[in-house]
Amino acid sequence: QKRKTTTISVEVKKSQHKYIVGPKGNTLQEILENTGVSVEMPPLDSASETIILRGEPDKLGPALTQVYAKAKSVIVVEVIAPAWLHRFIIGKKGQNISRITQQLPKVHIEFTDGEERISLEGPTEEVEQAQAQIQEIIKDLMARMDYAEINIDQRFHRHLIGKNGANINRIKEQYKVSVRIPQDSERCGLVRIEGDPQGVQLARKELMDMAQRMENERTKDLIIEQKFHRTIIGQKGEKIKEVRDKFPEVIIIFPDQQQKSDIVQLRGPKNEVEKCAKFLQKLIAELVESSFSISVPIHKQFHKNIIGKGGANIKKIREETNTKIDLPTENSNSEMIVITGKKSSCEAARDRILAIQKELANLKEAEVSIPARLHNSLIGSKGSLVRSVMEECGGVHIHFPAEGSGLDKVTIRGPAEEVERARRQLLQLAEEKQVSNFSVELQAKPEYHKFLIGRGGANIRRVRDRTGARIIFPSPDEPEQEHITIMGKEEAVWLAQKELETLIKNLDDVIEDSMVVDPRHHRHFVCRRGQVLRELAEEYGGVAVSFPRTGTHSDNITLKGPRECVDVAKKRIQEIVQNLESQVNVEVLIPQRYHRAIMGPKGCKIQQITREHEVQIKFPDRDESAAQEPASQENGDADFIPRKCDIITVTGRAEKCELARAALLALVPVTIDVEVSYDLHRYIIGQKGAGIRKMMEDYEVNIWVPQPEQQSDIIKITGQVASVERAKQGLLERVKELQAEQEDRALRSYKVTLSVDPKYHPKIIGRKGAVISQIRKDYDVNVQFPDKGDEQQDVIVISGYERNANEARTAIEQLVAALQDMVSEDIRLDRRVHARIIGARGKAIRKLMEEFKVDIRFPQPGSEDPSKVTITGLPENVDNAIDHLLNLEEEYMLSVTETETMAAYMKPPSKTMGSGGNDEDNKALAKGFVVRDAPWNAQGNKAPDMSSAEEFPTFGSGIAPKQTSAWGPKKC
C-alpha cells in the first residue's frame, strides 16, 4: 500500500543553507534517514531562499524541526573595527587570535583587507564568546592606541629608513610605535604611524622634522680618487664612522667599486656639508702627501737580510719611518722594493735599506753627469735601453732623477768593476745620442733570443764590440716579443743588423743530429721534470734534446734545432757529462739533530750552498730511534759515534765539494754556557717570554733558561758561532742593565714613617687624592696610608730615594702643622637653602671654599640634625666664611618664603586644610576617622546593596544614576 506524501516550503536565509546541506550533503542524508523526508535545496547560484520538504505528513514536522536546528547551529556575526587596528587585534604572529581560537576551536574568524568588518562564524554560544573577547580587545586597543598619517615626498623615504633601517628602527624602539612606509612601486607618499598616542605624536614630529631638514638640505659632490676610498672608509668602516660621528647630520655616500667612479656625495644642512667637505679635503691632502712612492732596486740575494728573521728588520724600518714597504715575491724576477708614505719618510726608509745592502756587499756608488734632456732617450721605451745596460753590466742599478727636476746627476750602484763599465757605457750612449740617434727593428722568434744573447751576454757583446751598435731585446712583459731594436750611429746599426740577420737565418736552418751519452748520466738530464733539458732549450734557441726511454739501454740521444744551436748544445752536453764523470761524493758527518737547523726555513740555506758551489747535497733519511741522544754529544765531542742518519752526502767537483763541506760545517750550531744570577732570569725572560723571544729573533739563536725549581745560574745559547757570540755579548749587556736597575730599586726602597692623627688623613689625601698625588709627583715617592684594619692607624709610610723621602716627610709635617692651626665651627642654616648654596654639581660651594680657603661640610641625607653645617679652616677665614653663609641664608630665605606662600595660595581648600597646624595634626587628618556602632553594623543587619534594583528601585525615565559615595560625590 502506497503511503501518501506531501510537501511544505520554508524560507531560510541563504547564508544558512550550507549548514543544512552539511559537508558533502551529510546533513541532508542524516535528516532523510531519521525522518524519511527529503529536503530539496535551491541551487547555490540561485537567489532563492525557499527550501522544500517532501515526505509523509506526520514526518514533516520532525524533519522541519531538524532543518531549523541545523540552520541555527552555526551563526555568522560581524564585528566592526578600524582596518588599521586589525593587525594589533591579531597580535604578533597571530598571538591574540590564536588564544581565542584555541579556547573556541569551532569558531572561524576572518579579517578582510581594507575593510572595517571582522567575520565570526561558528556555533552560536562560541561565536558570542569570541565576539565578546574581540570587542574587549578592540576597546582596550582604542583606549591606548592612536594613529597618524603624514605625507612625505617619496624621494625622502629611503633617508627616513636609513642604512639597513637604522633611522626607522630607532624611531620605532624609542617611541614604541609602528611606522609603515609605502614601497617605491606604490608611488605613494603617505607614511602611517600607529601605537601609543603620545609616541605617535612624537614620532610624527620627528619624521616631519627629518623631512623638513631634507627639503632644506644641500648635496655636494667631492672628487676623490677611488684608490683612497678604502683608506677613508677604514677597516670595517671604522674611520668613516668617526667622520659620520663628527658630522652626524651629513650623509656620506661612496660609489660602488664596480662603478670606477671618483665622486663621493655629501648631503645634509648647508653649513654641515661645507664643514664636512673641508674636513675630507684636508684628509685627502694628508693621504696624497703620505701616498708618495719610490722604488728602490736591491739585489735579490739581500732581500732576506732586509726582511730579517721573522720580519724583524722590515717591521722596525716600517714603524720608525711610518712607511709601507712592499717586497717582490720570491718567485718574481723583480728586484724593486716599493716604499710608500710621506716623501721625507720614504727617502729615510730608502737610505736605511740601501745602507743594509751596502753593509752586506762590497758595493760602490758612482754619479755621472748627463744632460737632463737626454735622460728619456737613454731610458728608452719602457726602460728598455737602460735595462739592457744594467743586464750587460752584471745587474748594476741605475737611478735617473725624477722627470722635470732638471738635475743632471745619474746614480749607478753595484760591484765596483761593473759600476765603472756602466758609467763608460752611459757616457758613450749620451755622446752617441747627441751626435746621432738612429735605430732599426728586427724580428726573431722569442726562443732564439737567449741564443743570440749568449751565456752571460757573450754573443751580443761580441756583436756590439765589432759594430759599436747597441742591441735591445724585449723584456718578458712587453707585448711584442719578436722585436729586437738596434740603436747607435747609422753605419754601426746597418753592420749590426746585417750580422744579426745572418745569425737569425742560420737559426731558421733546422737540422737533426745525434750524440752518445753514457746511460748512467741520463737521469741527471731528465730528473726534476727535465729541468736541465729546459735550460738547454731556453739557452740554445729552442733546441729539442730527446733521450731514449728507460729500459732500452741505448746511449744515443737526438738533438733537433737550428744548426748553430745544435752544435753549441752538443758542446754544452759534453761539458755537463765531463763534469758528471769528474764528480766525487764527499761525506759530511753532522749529528742528525742539527740537520733541520742547517737546512733553514724551507731549505733556503742548503739551496744557497748548492747554487754558490754548484753541488748537490743529499740528507739521509731520518732515524726516529736516534731522537734520544745523550747531552754529552754537543759541539762535536770526540766521543761522537757516526751513524748512517748523521752522514750528509755532497756531490760535485772535488774542489767545489770541499768548499760546500766547509759551508755546511759552518752552519752546525754550537752551544755555550753563560753564567747569569738566578735572580735575574725572570727579568731576562720578560712578560710572557717577550724578552727572551726578542733576543732569540735579534741574534738568530736559541736561548735555554733553566726551570725555576733547578735554581741554576747557567743559561745555554745555541746557534752558529758568530750569532752565539753576539748573543752572549747582548745577554751580558742585558745583565748589566738589570743589575743597575736592581741597585736603583734598592736605593728607592728607603722608608721613613710619620705619625699623624687619623683625622688629618683626609686633608693630606685631598679631594680625589689631589694633594697626595702632587706630593708623590713632586718628590718621586710612594706614600702609604694605614688600612682600616691596621693596629697603628696614625702611621704613614713614605718610600723612595732617601733624600726625596725625607723631603716628602717634611712637606707632610708642614701640612699637618697648618692643619693643627685650623678650627672647626658648626652653624645652623635652614636646610631649604642648602641646595642653592651648594649650586649645580657643587660649583657654587667649591668657589666659596676656594675664596675663603676653608672646608665646608653639609649634612648627609637622613642626618639627625639636617640644618648643621661644619666649616673648617684658619680662625679668621672660618669667621669670614660663616658671616658670608649667614648673609646668603638670609637672602635665599626671602625667596623661599615667597615661593611657599604663593604655592599655599594656589592649592585648593581641601588640600590646604590643616596646613596651618603642626605635622602631628596633619598626620592625624591623613589617617581619616572610623564610624562605630552604625545601624548597618548592628548584629543581624547589613549595609544596603546599592547595586541591587530591589533595594534601590529605578523610577522615571529608566536612566541609571551614576554610582556615588554614601558621603556625596567624589572630588577629583
Buried (B, 14 or more C-beta within 10 A) or exposed (E): EEEEBEEBEBEBEEEBBBBBBBEEEEBBBEBBEEBBBBBEBBEEEEEEBEBEBBBBEEBBEBBBEBBBEBBEBBBBBEBEBBBBBBBBBBBEEEEBBEEBBEEBEEBBBEBEEEEBEBBBBBBEEBBBBBBEBBBEBBEEBEEEBBBBEBEBEBEBBEBBBBEEEEBBEEBBEEBEBBBBBBEEEEEEBEBBBBBBBEBBBBBBEBBEEBBEBBEEBBEBEBEBEBEBBEBBBEEEEEBBEEBBEEBEBBBBEBBEEEEEBBEBEBBBBEEBBBBBBEBBEEBBEEBEEBBBEBBBBBBBBBBBBBBBBBEBBBEEBBEEBEBBBEBBEEEEEEBBBBBBBBEEBBBBBBEBBBEBBBEBBEBBBBEBEBEBEBBEBBBBEEEBBBBBBBBBBBBBBBBBBEEEEEEBEBBBBBBEEBBBBBBEBBBEBBEBBEEEBBBBEBEBBEBBBBBBBBEEBEBBBEBBEEBBBBBBBBBEEEEEBEBBBBBBBEEBBBBBBEBBEEBBEEBEEBEEBEBEBEBEBBEBBBEEEBEBBEEBBBBBBBBBBEBBEEEEEEBEBEBBBBBBBBBBBBEBBEEBBEBBEEBEEBEBEBBBBBBEBBBBEEEEBBEBBBEEBEBBBEBBEEEEEBEEBEEEEBEBEEEBEEBEBBBBBBBBBEEBBBBBBEBBEEBBBBBBEBEBEBEBBEBBBEEEEEBBBEBBBBBBBBBEBBEEEEEBBEBBBBBBEEBBBBBBEBBEEBBEEBEEEBEEEEEBEBEBEBEBEEEBBEBBBBEEEEBBEEBBEEBEBBBEBBEEEEEEBBBBBBBBBEEBBBBBBEBBEEBBEEBEEBBEBEBEBEBBBBEBBBEEEEEBBBEBBEEBEBBBEBBEEEEEEBBBBEBBBBEEBBBBBBEBBEEBBEEBBEEBEEEEEEEEEEEEEEEEEEEEEEEEEEEEEEEEEEEEEEEEEEEEEEEEEEEEEEEEEEEEEEEEEEEEEEEEEEEE
